[in-house]
Amino acid sequence: MASLVNGIFKYFNLVLSLCPPVFMLGRALFGLLMAVLLYIPMVICRFGVKRVFLTEPQKRERPSLDFFNSESTNEVGFVTSDGVDIHLVTRGDPNGKVVLFLHGFPECWYSWSNQLEFFARNGFRAVAMSMRGYAESGKPSGKDSYKILNLVNDVKEAIEYLGVDQVYLVAHDWGGAIGWVIGALHPTLIKRLIILNAPFHQIFFDLQMGNLRQFLLSWYIYFFQWPYLPEMAIRMGDFAFLELCFQRLLKKGRMSQTELDLFKYYASKPGALTCMVNYYRMAAKNAKTEVKRIKNIKVPTLVIWGEADEALVIENLKGLSNYVDDLQVTRLPGVTHWVQQEDPDTVNKEIYSFIT
């Protein structure tokens, strides 16, 4: 029955795709409908009408965390060739092999705090990068600033800034989307590629066209195509969106309230939300082009996948070996999308074993 439903859904999408403007508008309208009928009522039920509609985001200063107070933590940065400031946080032996971490949406470099500590302790130079538009990095305006090749170039220039020829690249979510492209286009920059809950572009594109569940779970991507409204939705209720995203981590004690406040602090920076959402706006605009750009990955690759991901179906792993020549997959039952924070011990062990 599921295959029949998916077959009908795929046929319907193929027909609609014959007229791209109608196809894109239809998806954007679906995203808006889901935001109005699902997301906003859920936020109201969770936080109450008063907070959602009457509470303005607080003015924030960066929270004081023990991580910042450590003498081994260094915050550095450089300016890219197109004039964007990129913020890096490093720990460990400055002469050690570099493990470079790329975060996703709606996170920041701090998502890798457990990994920075672990790999620094084990003799590596651990570096977490704030993607453009996030945290302390620059926030260029306009969707075009977030073309995938611009994002890839940021990582290339970060590697050059670090003064090494190759890195172990560990990437999650949107960082993983960039990591796949780097692995395809610039394999000589990477000794090993580790991807955490980030779908391969061609597979994800196909699933959005032919897997009804993935389409439904991707509603927020379509909603993000609207101007202004996504930023308003994320900001409402003093960034209740972030609390919903990380509620499981908070409940399990994997994220403290102070750490959540750090994410809110970064999201509240002027222009930050628009920059973050522009990743999705630009990706939707150039989806087919980017899918065609990515050829087979020849770099040895480890994929770590939390099977309880709330936004990505497990079918994103199906057929992955057709695109990755040297592939290992570690599946983590019961772990959600935020794998490196929810199960840091397992993630650290798997990465360490893969790169040593």
C-alpha positions as CSV (number, residue, x, y, z in Angstrom):
1,M,0.0,0.0,0.0
2,A,2.8,2.4,0.9
3,S,4.5,1.8,-2.4
4,L,1.3,2.5,-4.3
5,V,0.8,5.8,-2.4
6,N,4.4,6.8,-3.1
7,G,4.0,5.9,-6.8
8,I,0.9,8.1,-7.1
9,F,2.6,10.8,-5.2
10,K,5.7,10.6,-7.5
11,Y,3.5,10.7,-10.6
12,F,1.7,13.8,-9.3
13,N,5.0,15.5,-8.6
14,L,6.4,14.7,-12.1
15,V,3.3,16.2,-13.7
16,L,3.5,19.4,-11.6
17,S,7.2,19.7,-12.3
18,L,6.5,20.2,-15.9
19,C,5.5,23.8,-14.9
20,P,8.2,24.8,-12.4
21,P,6.5,28.0,-11.2
22,V,3.4,26.1,-10.3
23,F,5.4,23.3,-8.8
24,M,7.4,25.7,-6.5
25,L,4.3,27.8,-5.6
26,G,2.4,24.6,-4.7
27,R,5.2,23.5,-2.3
28,A,5.5,26.9,-0.8
29,L,1.7,27.0,-0.2
30,F,1.9,23.6,1.4
31,G,4.6,24.8,3.7
32,L,2.6,27.8,4.7
33,L,-0.4,25.7,5.4
34,M,1.6,23.4,7.6
35,A,3.0,26.3,9.5
36,V,-0.5,27.7,10.1
37,L,-2.2,24.4,10.9
38,L,0.6,22.5,12.6
39,Y,3.5,24.6,13.8
40,I,1.7,27.6,15.3
41,P,-1.0,25.6,17.2
42,M,1.8,23.3,18.5
43,V,3.8,26.3,19.8
44,I,0.6,27.8,21.4
45,C,-0.2,24.5,23.1
46,R,3.4,24.1,24.3
47,F,4.1,27.7,25.5
48,G,0.7,29.4,25.7
49,V,-0.9,32.3,23.8
50,K,0.6,35.0,26.0
51,R,4.2,34.0,25.4
52,V,3.8,33.2,21.7
53,F,2.1,36.5,20.8
54,L,3.0,39.0,23.5
55,T,6.6,38.0,24.4
56,E,9.3,39.9,22.6
57,P,12.8,38.3,22.2
58,Q,15.0,39.3,25.0
59,K,18.1,41.5,24.6
60,R,20.9,39.1,25.2
61,E,24.6,39.0,26.0
62,R,26.6,35.9,25.3
63,P,26.2,33.5,28.2
64,S,29.2,32.6,30.3
65,L,30.0,29.0,29.8
66,D,32.9,27.0,31.3
67,F,33.9,26.1,27.7
68,F,34.8,29.8,27.0
69,N,36.9,30.0,30.2
70,S,39.2,27.2,29.4
71,E,42.7,28.3,28.5
72,S,42.7,25.7,25.7
73,T,39.8,27.3,23.9
74,N,40.8,29.8,21.2
75,E,38.5,31.9,19.0
76,V,40.1,33.0,15.8
77,G,39.0,34.1,12.3
78,F,39.8,35.1,8.8
79,V,38.2,37.0,5.9
80,T,37.2,35.0,2.8
81,S,38.0,36.1,-0.7
82,D,34.5,37.5,-1.1
83,G,34.8,39.6,2.2
84,V,33.0,37.5,4.7
85,D,34.4,37.1,8.3
86,I,34.6,33.5,9.3
87,H,34.7,32.6,13.0
88,L,36.6,29.4,14.2
89,V,36.9,27.9,17.6
90,T,39.9,25.7,18.2
91,R,41.1,23.3,20.9
92,G,44.1,21.0,21.2
93,D,47.6,20.6,19.8
94,P,48.3,23.4,17.3
95,N,50.6,21.0,15.5
96,G,48.1,18.0,15.6
97,K,46.2,16.6,12.7
98,V,43.1,18.8,12.1
99,V,39.6,17.6,12.6
100,L,37.3,20.3,11.1
101,F,33.6,20.4,12.2
102,L,30.7,21.9,10.3
103,H,27.4,22.5,12.0
104,G,23.9,22.7,10.6
105,F,20.6,24.6,11.1
106,P,19.6,26.1,13.5
107,E,22.8,25.5,15.4
108,C,26.3,27.0,15.7
109,W,29.9,25.9,16.4
110,Y,29.0,25.0,20.0
111,S,27.1,22.0,18.8
112,W,30.5,20.3,18.6
113,S,31.6,21.2,22.1
114,N,31.7,17.5,23.2
115,Q,33.8,16.6,20.1
116,L,36.1,19.6,20.5
117,E,37.0,18.4,24.0
118,F,37.3,14.7,23.1
119,F,39.6,15.2,20.1
120,A,41.7,17.9,21.7
121,R,42.2,15.5,24.6
122,N,43.3,12.8,22.1
123,G,46.1,14.8,20.4
124,F,44.2,16.4,17.5
125,R,43.7,20.0,16.6
126,A,39.9,20.2,16.8
127,V,38.3,23.1,15.0
128,A,34.6,24.1,14.8
129,M,33.6,26.6,12.1
130,S,30.7,29.0,12.3
131,M,29.1,28.9,8.9
132,R,28.6,32.2,7.2
133,G,25.5,33.9,8.6
134,Y,25.8,32.1,11.9
135,A,27.2,33.0,15.4
136,E,30.2,35.3,15.2
137,S,30.7,34.9,11.4
138,G,29.8,37.6,8.9
139,K,26.2,37.9,7.7
140,P,26.2,38.9,4.0
141,S,22.8,39.9,2.7
142,G,21.0,38.4,-0.2
143,K,20.2,34.8,-1.2
144,D,23.1,34.7,-3.7
145,S,25.6,34.9,-0.9
146,Y,24.5,31.4,0.2
147,K,25.1,29.6,-3.1
148,I,26.6,26.2,-2.4
149,L,29.9,27.1,-4.1
150,N,30.3,30.1,-1.8
151,L,29.7,27.8,1.2
152,V,32.2,25.3,-0.1
153,N,34.7,28.0,-0.8
154,D,34.4,29.1,2.9
155,V,35.5,25.7,4.0
156,K,38.3,25.5,1.4
157,E,39.7,28.9,2.6
158,A,39.3,27.8,6.3
159,I,41.6,24.8,5.5
160,E,44.1,27.2,3.9
161,Y,43.9,29.5,6.9
162,L,44.6,26.6,9.2
163,G,47.8,26.0,7.3
164,V,47.2,22.3,6.3
165,D,46.7,20.5,3.1
166,Q,44.1,18.1,4.4
167,V,41.6,17.7,7.2
168,Y,39.3,15.1,8.7
169,L,36.0,16.7,7.9
170,V,33.0,16.0,10.2
171,A,29.8,17.6,9.2
172,H,26.1,17.5,10.3
173,D,22.9,18.6,8.7
174,W,23.6,21.6,6.5
175,G,27.3,21.3,7.2
176,G,26.9,17.7,5.8
177,A,25.2,19.0,2.7
178,I,28.3,21.2,2.1
179,G,30.6,18.2,3.1
180,W,29.1,16.0,0.4
181,V,29.9,18.7,-2.2
182,I,33.5,19.1,-0.9
183,G,34.0,15.4,-1.0
184,A,32.8,15.3,-4.6
185,L,34.6,18.4,-6.0
186,H,37.7,18.7,-3.7
187,P,38.6,15.2,-2.5
188,T,42.2,16.1,-2.1
189,L,41.4,18.4,0.8
190,I,39.9,15.6,2.9
191,K,41.6,12.6,4.5
192,R,38.3,11.2,5.7
193,L,34.8,12.4,5.4
194,I,32.3,11.9,8.3
195,I,28.7,12.8,7.7
196,L,26.1,12.9,10.5
197,N,22.4,12.9,9.5
198,A,22.8,14.8,6.3
199,P,21.2,13.3,3.2
200,F,23.1,12.8,0.0
201,H,21.7,15.4,-2.5
202,Q,20.4,13.1,-5.2
203,I,18.8,10.7,-2.8
204,F,17.1,13.5,-0.9
205,F,15.8,15.2,-4.1
206,D,14.4,11.8,-5.3
207,L,12.7,11.2,-1.9
208,Q,11.1,14.6,-1.9
209,M,9.7,13.7,-5.3
210,G,8.6,10.1,-4.6
211,N,8.4,9.5,-0.8
212,L,5.3,11.0,0.7
213,R,6.6,10.8,4.3
214,Q,9.8,12.7,3.4
215,F,7.8,15.3,1.6
216,L,5.6,15.8,4.6
217,L,8.6,16.0,7.0
218,S,10.2,18.6,4.7
219,W,7.3,21.1,5.1
220,Y,9.5,23.6,6.8
221,I,11.8,23.7,3.8
222,Y,8.9,24.8,1.6
223,F,7.7,27.3,4.3
224,F,11.2,28.8,4.3
225,Q,10.7,29.9,0.7
226,W,8.4,32.7,1.8
227,P,9.9,36.1,2.7
228,Y,9.7,37.4,6.3
229,L,7.3,34.8,7.6
230,P,9.9,32.1,8.5
231,E,11.9,34.6,10.5
232,M,8.8,35.7,12.3
233,A,7.8,32.1,13.1
234,I,11.3,31.3,14.4
235,R,11.5,34.4,16.5
236,M,8.0,34.2,18.0
237,G,7.7,33.3,21.7
238,D,11.3,34.4,22.3
239,F,12.6,31.7,19.9
240,A,10.3,29.0,21.0
241,F,11.3,27.3,17.7
242,L,14.7,26.5,19.2
243,E,13.2,25.1,22.4
244,L,11.1,22.8,20.3
245,C,14.1,21.7,18.2
246,F,16.2,20.9,21.3
247,Q,13.5,19.8,23.7
248,R,14.7,16.2,23.7
249,L,18.3,17.3,24.5
250,L,17.0,19.5,27.3
251,K,14.9,16.7,28.7
252,K,17.8,14.2,28.6
253,G,20.2,16.7,30.2
254,R,22.3,16.8,27.0
255,M,21.8,20.6,26.7
256,S,21.5,23.0,29.6
257,Q,19.3,26.1,29.7
258,T,22.5,28.2,29.5
259,E,23.6,26.4,26.4
260,L,20.2,26.9,24.8
261,D,20.5,30.6,25.7
262,L,23.8,30.6,23.7
263,F,21.9,29.4,20.6
264,K,19.2,32.0,21.2
265,Y,21.9,34.7,21.6
266,Y,23.4,33.9,18.2
267,A,20.0,33.6,16.5
268,S,19.0,37.1,17.9
269,K,22.0,38.8,16.2
270,P,20.8,41.4,13.6
271,G,20.1,39.6,10.3
272,A,21.0,36.2,11.6
273,L,17.7,34.5,11.0
274,T,17.4,35.7,7.4
275,C,20.9,34.4,6.7
276,M,20.1,31.0,8.2
277,V,16.9,30.7,6.2
278,N,18.6,31.9,3.0
279,Y,20.5,28.6,2.9
280,Y,17.1,26.9,2.2
281,R,15.9,29.6,-0.2
282,M,19.0,29.4,-2.3
283,A,19.0,25.6,-2.2
284,A,15.4,25.4,-3.5
285,K,16.2,27.8,-6.3
286,N,19.2,25.7,-7.5
287,A,18.3,22.2,-6.4
288,K,18.5,20.4,-9.8
289,T,21.7,22.2,-10.7
290,E,23.4,21.2,-7.4
291,V,22.3,17.6,-7.7
292,K,23.9,17.3,-11.1
293,R,27.1,18.9,-9.9
294,I,27.8,16.2,-7.4
295,K,29.5,13.1,-8.7
296,N,30.6,10.0,-6.9
297,I,32.5,10.4,-3.6
298,K,35.9,8.8,-3.7
299,V,37.0,9.9,-0.2
300,P,36.7,7.2,2.5
301,T,33.4,8.1,4.1
302,L,31.6,7.3,7.4
303,V,28.0,8.1,7.8
304,I,26.6,8.2,11.3
305,W,22.8,8.2,11.3
306,G,20.3,8.7,14.2
307,E,17.4,6.5,13.2
308,A,14.8,8.5,15.1
309,D,15.5,11.7,13.0
310,E,12.4,13.9,13.1
311,A,13.1,15.4,9.7
312,L,14.8,12.7,7.6
313,V,13.5,9.3,6.7
314,I,15.8,6.3,7.0
315,E,15.4,5.7,3.3
316,N,18.0,8.4,2.9
317,L,20.6,5.7,3.5
318,K,19.1,3.4,0.8
319,G,21.3,3.2,-2.3
320,L,24.0,5.5,-0.7
321,S,26.7,3.0,-1.7
322,N,25.9,3.8,-5.4
323,Y,27.3,7.3,-4.9
324,V,30.1,6.7,-2.4
325,D,32.9,4.3,-3.4
326,D,34.3,3.6,0.1
327,L,31.4,3.8,2.6
328,Q,30.8,2.8,6.2
329,V,27.4,3.4,7.9
330,T,26.7,3.4,11.6
331,R,23.1,3.5,12.5
332,L,22.1,4.6,16.0
333,P,18.6,3.3,17.0
334,G,16.5,5.7,19.1
335,V,18.8,8.7,18.5
336,T,17.3,11.8,16.9
337,H,18.7,14.3,14.4
338,W,21.0,16.0,16.9
339,V,23.3,12.9,17.1
340,Q,26.6,14.5,18.2
341,Q,24.9,16.1,21.2
342,E,22.4,13.3,22.1
343,D,24.9,10.5,22.0
344,P,28.4,12.1,22.0
345,D,30.2,9.1,23.4
346,T,29.2,6.8,20.6
347,V,29.7,9.5,18.0
348,N,33.2,10.3,19.3
349,K,34.2,6.6,19.5
350,E,33.0,6.0,15.9
351,I,34.8,9.0,14.5
352,Y,38.0,8.3,16.4
353,S,38.0,4.6,15.2
354,F,37.4,5.7,11.6
355,I,40.3,8.3,11.5
356,T,43.0,6.4,13.4
